[in-house]
Amino acid sequence: MANTATILPVSSEGFIWTPSGGYHRGLRTPAVVPSTPEDLLRPRYDVIVIGAGFAGLAAARDLALAGKDVLLIEGRDRIGGRTWTSYDEEGAKFEMGGAWVHWMQPQVFTELQRYGLDEFEITTPYSKNGEVLVQRFRNEPVRVESQEDQEAAMADTTAAMGEFWNVDGQGGRSVVAFPFDTRSSAAANPNYLAVDQLSIPERAHQLASLSETQKEGVIELASSFFGIAGEETSFLELLHMNSLCHFNNALIEETTMKYKISKGTTALALAMLKDFTGHRILSSPVSAITQRPDGCRVTLSSGKEFLGSKVISTIPANVALSIHYDPPLSSLRREGLSEGFAAAKIDKILATTSKDLADGLSITCEGGDMPYLTGFADGVQRKDQSLITMLSKPDVDLDCCDETIRLLDRLHPAGLGITSVRAHLWSKDPFSNGVVGCRKPGFISKYWEELRKPHGNLFFCGSDWAEGWRGLMSGALEDSYRVTREILRGTKAPDYE
């Protein structure tokens, strides 16, 4: 990629900032691909797939390979959805959204092996050799803590987390008996739906053996997993994630923050697109889906319309109600989409530095008025460039405020030597409204069945609806397999409400 990075197309999304040049909009990425020439497009298709993230790419590919005439429609100017890779002039890559995979995520690992992309780079977010930097308030100096101090501060909370998970005396194993099968888990243990009603604080306050300080530590740590207030997060959502890690809390970090695809996430998206034999349209947001006896009419924001016998919508739950549906969605489905999820709006900032961070680095800013939350050294890209990944609060003007960006350089007593900053602010993204929709307490009991079933000939699909790795690439692929199977098997469309 180093020889071709300078001639890559530029997406309209994302920005780069440098100390000398300030802000520039758009990032180089091979994820920007052309649409099918307009004179080749047809007015009607067997299936129209909305969204070219991993769920949409997999569904479109597999349906076309099964002989269906498929049109893939994407609102962005690129493929990949909430996961895409950009490059600098020298070919160093930057994962702007979802980045990490693991062989314990079966669907994505299968796809990586299918395309020969199962080589990985390792991220060590909490290196035992690196510095630990803490600055919670803008007007206070950054301080350096030892790894021993950090580990000692966390030891009590880590031990308390064992009690937090142990809702059944078996570490949660009898509650989430089948991590990839919600119905079977609910049937195997009637407490499954009772646990679904608990928020993170409600579960923590059940633990009589813990002190109030320990409970607060557990609530803070557990809430940080999704970056959403604990009151808004179902305890079952966390317990389910722990079940996917074999009920081993230590594996959560390894499975979700350690291994990145060596050739980049966009390499996988492009490999899947290459196998897709249908038509595609990019830079074409959908405004309405209308179902009539002659089929499903998909209307673009431009006014152009296409007709499909079936439609798959991979639009994220956070923004699904931005589309006009006729007939309207059921009242329960609308309520589930508007009230059942809490949108995670943490933004990811990728900063380069001239410092050698091979030994690692850990940054903590939570608990004060700093715009940033946490960060870590994310690898050495070349001899004179290391990468720092930071997580930030939403709505702090990182894409337009030079002063806010420059706070990054102060997160080290000697300065971090920041040479560039890149980001795609998902919290402001009109196509996602955040990163993942986290399920609120009571979601499974009230909304899960309704949200996964078809609405006439319209099928909802994506990582938000997955049973396994929800919110990750593997979950998007898993759900695409489900919906593709339903369409190919001829699932009968239910009556409307």
N, C-alpha and C positions, 0 to 999 in steps of 0.2 A: 504493500500500500504506500510505502514511502515515496516511490517514484511517481505515483499517480495522484497523491493526495491533493496537490495544488490544482488539478483539473477536475476534481470531483464537483458535482453539482452542489448548490447551496440551498438548504432548506430555509423557508421563511421563518421557521421556529428557532427558538434559542437565541443566545447572545454570547459574545465574547467581550471581555474587558481587559485592558492592559494598562499599567501605570502611566505609560506615555501617550497611548492612543485613545483612552477612554472606551466608550461603548461602541460596538458594531453589531448589527442585527443579522441573524442567520448564521448557520454553521455548515461546514462541508460534510457531506454524508452520501454514501452510495445508496442510502434508503430512498432518495428522490428518484423516482422512475417515471417514464412517460406513460400516458394513457393510450389505450387502443385508439387508432385513428377513427375519427367520428364517422367516416363513411363506411366503416366496417361494423359499426354498432347496429344492433337490431332493436326493434320496438318491444319485443317480447322474448323472455327467457324462461327456462324451466325453474331456475332458482336465482334469486337476487340475494347476494350477501352484502350486508352493510357493515363496513369496517374492515380494514386490512391490517389489524393486529394479528397476533398469533392464532386466535380463535377463528377469525375470518379467513386468514390465509389457509389454515388447515381444512376448514369446512369447504372452501371454494375448490381447493386442490382435490380433495377426496371425492367430492360430488362430481367434478369434471372427469376425474379418472374413472368414475362409475358410469359415465356416459351421459350425464346431465349437461344441458346447455346453461352455463353459469355466467352471470355478470357480477363482478366485484366492484363495489362503490366505496370510495374512501374520501372523507372530508378534507384530510390533510394533503400536503403535496408530497408525502412520503408514505412508505409502508412501515409497519412495526408497532403502531399504536403507542402504548406507554413504555415501549422499549426500543431504543435506537442508538446507533453508534455514530459519533462524529470523529473527525480527524483534524490534526493541525497540519501545517505546511510540511513538516518533516515525517508525517505518517504516524505520529503517536495517536492512540485512540482514546476516546472518552465515551463512557456509557452514560447517556443522558437520562435514562430512566432505569427500569429493571435491569439488573446486571448479573446477579449471582444465580448459579444453578448447582445441582448436586445429583449424584446417582441415586439418592433416596427419593428424588422426584422422578417417578418412572416415565411419565409421558415425555417430558422434555429430554430426558437422557436417551430415550429410544429414538427421538427425532435427531438428536446430535449424532448418535451412532449411524443412523440411516444415511446421513450426509457426510460422514467422516469428519465431524467437527468436535469430537469428544477429546480435545486437548484443552488443558485449563491453565490459567494463571492463578496464583494464590494471593489472597488478601489476608493480612494479619492485623485486624483492627485494634487488637489489644495486646501488642507485643510486650513481652516481659523485659525487653532490653531498652525500649524507647522511653522518652520523656513523657511525663504526664503534666499537661498544662491546664490550669483552671483560671477562668475569668468570668464571673457571673454578672458584673456590672461595668458599664462603660467607664465610669469614673474611678475604678479601682485598677491597680496594676495586676498584670498576670502573675501568677505564682506557679512555681514548679514543685510538684509533689513526687515522692518516690513511688515506685510500683508497690512497694511494701505497704505504704500508707493507704494507697488506693485499694489494695486487696483486703487490708484489715477493715477498712470502712465498709466494704461490700460483703465481708464474710458473714456478718450477722444476718443481713438481708437475704443472702443466698441460702443460708440454712432455713430461714423462715419461709422461703419459697417452697421448700419441700412440704411444709404443712399446708401451704396454699393449694398445691396441686392435689393433696391427699383428701379429696372430697368423699371418698368411699372406703378408706382404709387400705386401698390398693393403688394409690397414686393416680387414681382416675381411670385405671384400666377397665373396670367393670362398667363405667359410664360410657366411655367412647370405646366400645368393644370392637367396632368396625370403622376405622378412620375414613374409609372411602365409601361408606354405605350408611347414610343417615337413617334410613328406614329400619335397617337391621339393628343399628345401635339403639334406636328408640324402642324397638320390640324386645331387645334383649334385657333392657333395664328401664323400668318405669321412672327411675330417678333422672333419666336423661333429659326429659322435658322440664323437670323441676330445676335442674341445674341450669337449663337454658334461661330461666327467669332471673338468674342472679347477675348483677353487675360486678365489676371488679371490687369496688369498696364493700359491697354487701357480702361477698365471699370472704374478704379479708376480716371483716368485723364478726364473722362467725367463729374466728379462731381465738378461743378464750385463753389458750396457752401463750399467746403473743402479747407483748406490751404494746401500748399505743404507738410508741416510737417504731417498733418493728412493723406494726400494721401499716403505718404511713410509708415506711420504706418499701414494703411489698406493693402497696398501691402505686407508688411512684415508678417502681421498676416494671411492674406488670403493664401499666398504662403506656410506658415508653415503647413496648413492642409494636404497637400500631400508631403511636403518636397521637392518640385521641384521649380525651378525658375519661377516666375510669368509669364514671357514671354512665357514659355513652357506649361502653363496650361490654358485650356479653362475656361473662366468665367462661362460658362454653366455647366461645371463639378461641380463647387462649388455650383451654384444655385440649381442644381439638388440634391446635398447632403442636402442642407437646406430644400428643398421641402420634402424630406423623413422624416425630423424632424418637419413636420407640419409648416414649415417656421418660426420656433422658434430657433433662433441662440443659445440660452442657452441649447437646447436639443442636440446639436451636441456632446458635451463632454459626456453627459449622455448616449447617444445611442452607442457611439464608444469607450468609455474609462472607463466605470464604473463597469459593471457586467461580472464576469468570471464564467465559469462553475465549480461548486464545485469539480466535479470528473475529471476535465480536458478535454481539447478538444480531446485528444486521446481516451478518453472513448467513445465519440460520434463516432469517426471514427471506433473503434473496434466493436461497436454495429452494425453499418451499414455493416461492413465486415462480421460479423456473419450471417447476413441475406442474404448474397450473396452466391448463390449455384453453381457458375461457377468455373472456374480455374483461377489461378493467378501466375504471374512470377514477382519476385522482382530482384533488382540489374541488370536490363536488359535495358539499354538505347536503344531507337529506333534511327536508323540512316536514314531510308528511308521508304517511303510509295509509292508503285507502284500500279497503277490501270490498270487492263486488263479485257477483257471480262469475264474471269473466276472468277474475284473478286479482292479484294484489298490485296496486298502482303505487310506485315509489316516485315521489316528487322531489326534485332537487331544489335548492335555494335559488337556482337560476330560472326555475320554472319548467325545466325539461322533465319529462316523465318517461318511466319505463315500466313495463308490465311483467310480472312474474307469477308463475303458478304457486310458488312458495317464496317466502322471504325469511332470511335469517338476519336478525339484528344483533350485532355484537357491541352495540353502543353501551358504554359502562352504565351501571345502575345510577351513579351520581348525576348523570345527565339524560337518562332515558326519557324523562318527562318533558324534555325540550322539543320532542317530536310531536306532531299532531297525529292522532290515531283516529281512524274512522272505519268501523265502529269504535267507540271509545273503549279504553281498557276498563276492566271491572273495577268497581270501587275498592275492593280489597287489594288488587294489584297496584292501583294508584297510591293507596295508603302505604303499602309495603315499600314502594319506591321512594315516597316522600318522607316516611317516618321510620322505616325499618333499618335504614343505614345511617351511619355517621361518616362523613367524608374525611379521610385522612389528608390533611393539607400541609404536610411537611415537604419542604423543597430541598433538593439536592444540589449542592454547589461543588464544582470541580475546580480546584485551584492548583496551579503548577508553581513550583518553587525551585530556586537554584540550589537549595540545601540538599545535601545527601541524607535522605531519611531511610536508608536501608535498615537501620536498627528499629524503625518504627516511631510512632508518635501518637499520643492520645490527647484529645482536647475536650474539655467540659465547660459549657457556658450556661447550662440550664439553671433556672431558679432566680434569674434577675432580668435586667432590661437589655441584655445583649440580643441582637437579632439572630444569633446562631445558637444551636442546641448542643450538638456534639460533633466531633470530627476525628479523623484518624489518617495516618499515612497509608496510601493505597498503592504502593509500588513505586519502583524506580523505572521511569519510562525510557530514559537514556542517560548517558554519563552526567549531563549537566541539568537534568530535570527529574524531579520527583513529583508525584501526584498526591494531593490531599483531598479527601472527600469530606465535605461538611454537610450537615443537615441544619436547616434553618427554619425559623418560624415563617408563616405566610404573612403577606401584606406588610413587608418591611422595606419595600422599594429597592430590592436588590438589582432590579433591571434598569434602574434610572438614577440611583443615588450614589455618587462617587464616594461620599463620606462613609456610607454604610459598607461598601465593598472594601474600603481601605482599613476598616477595623480588623480585617483578617490578618493583616501584616503585624498587628499589635499583639497577636496571640502567642507571642514568644518574647522573652526579655530582650533578646538580641534582634528581634524582628524575624519574620518568617521568610523574607525575601521573595514575596509573591511576584511572579512574572506574568501570570494571566489567570483569568477566572472565566469559566464557562458554566452555563446553566440553562435548563429548560424549566421554567417555573410552572410546575404542574398545578399549583394552587390557583393560577390565573388562566389555565388552559380551558377554552370553551368546549373542547371535545372530551374532557375527562373530569374537570372540576375537582382536582386532587389526584391522589395516587390510587387508593383502593377504598371501596366502600366497606366499612367495618360493620358487622352486624350488631345491632343493639340487643339488650336483654329481651327475651321473648320472641326473637325473630323466627326461630325454627317452629315454635308452637303455632304461630299465627300466620306467617307469610310464606314459608319455604315452599310448600306444595303449590300454592297459587302462582308464585313467581317463576317456577320452572316449567309449568305446562304451557302448551301453545295457546296463542290468542287467535283462533281461527286458523288461517294458513301462515301466520306470523310466528316464528320461533325465536325465543330469546336465548342468547348463547354468550358465554364468556367466563372469565375466571371468577366473576362475582357469583356465578351460579354453580361453580364446581363443588364437588363433595370432598375432594382431597386438598391440594395445595391452592386454596383460594387466594386470589390476588397476585399469584405468581404465574410465570410462563407455563409451567406444567399444568396448572389449573385451567388456563385458557385452552390448552390442547385437549385436556381431558373432556371439557364440556363440548368442544367441537366434535369430538368422536361421538358423544351422546346424541347431539342434535342431528349429525349426519346420519347416524344409524336410524333415528326416528323417521327421518324423511325417506330414506331408502327403503325402509320397511313399511312405509305408507301409513304412518300414524294418523288415525282419523281425527280430523279437526273437531274440537268440541263446540257445542253451541255457545253463543255469546251470552253474557249476563242479561 
